Amino acid sequence: MPHAQPSATIVIPAHNEVSGLGRLLPLLLGSAAPGEFRVIVVCNGCSDGSAAEARRHGSDVEVVELAQPSKAAALAAGGALVRAYPVAFVDADVALDTESVRGLVALLGRPGLLAAAPTRRLERGRVSRPAGWYYDIWERLPGVRAGLFGRGVIVLSEAGFRRVSALPQFVSDDLAFSESFQPGERGISEDSVVSVWPARTWRSLVLRRVRVVQGNRELHEAGRVSESASTSVGDLLGIVRAEPRMATRLPVFLVTTILSRLLERRMRGSRTSTWMRDETSRAT
């Protein structure tokens, strides 16, 4: 039976994501009742068939087309159309199914929670050993485990949405969203899982981390990053103490971190609002 009104709005910014949308949308809508979700795909600066692919998935999917490639503009355009809450912001290159969305909606029903995200599953197929060793450390960092960022999905209550809507535009939009909420206001759903495809090569990982460093620096300068979201020496030592085999991975993590910071300094001043993304994670 069709829903009287959507139980959630899902905003998907997409820049040349025909393959990602072809994977994501059938999963999102797979077992959803007609009208259960209102899906808004914001195609920005697309030169492929992203818009046509999104329209192919039925009347519950609305398509907005922007001329310029800008994730910030896409998030704003999609957010302006939200009428039903909660609202989920979902990257087009992840995989999230109907039941996971329902689990996130249910989690936000708990008193005091304003934001939620699914459990992250990194898809490691064809990831090189050096890149994999970096992820071994990264996934064990306390801030990464507890934060809403790096998952490609953030779900907000109406109050949570209004809070993040007041934020300036930042490169690291997911970290900015995550840091807008106190630990007691955000939650990770163990019943919801998102598949995330990381950079496959060490070189592409470093380039991706440059963008992360740029965004983190911007947030630090704005005073919007808590100590819990930053990595300390104690965090790294704690990982190695808990799992001594991680000691062999730690040098790769440190070299990657130092190099990405050096490259970010060299590139400073070249901030752009256009998409900066890794293509290896999208390769089939």
Sequence and secondary structure as in RCSB ss.txt:
>XXXX:A:sequence
MPHAQPSATIVIPAHNEVSGLGRLLPLLLGSAAPGEFRVIVVCNGCSDGSAAEARRHGSDVEVVELAQPSKAAAL
AAGGALVRAYPVAFVDADVALDTESVRGLVALLGRPGLLAAAPTRRLERGRVSRPAGWYYDIWERLPGVRAGLFG
RGVIVLSEAGFRRVSALPQFVSDDLAFSESFQPGERGISEDSVVSVWPARTWRSLVLRRVRVVQGNRELHEAGRV
SESASTSVGDLLGIVRAEPRMATRLPVFLVTTILSRLLERRMRGSRTSTWMRDETSRAT
>XXXX:A:secstr
   SS SEEEEEEESS HHHHHHHHHHHHTT  TTSEEEEEEEES  SSHHHHHHTT TTEEEEEESS  HHHHH
HHHHTT  SSSEEEE TTSB  HHHHHHHHHHTTSTT  EEEEEEEE  TT  HHHHHHHHHHTTSHHHHHSS S
SSEEEE HHHHHHHHTS   SSHHHHHHTTS GGGEEEEEEEEEEE   SSHHHHHHHHHHHHHHHHHHHHTT  
 GGGS  HHHHHHHHHH GGGGGTHHHHHHHHHHHHHHHHHHTT   SS    SGGG  
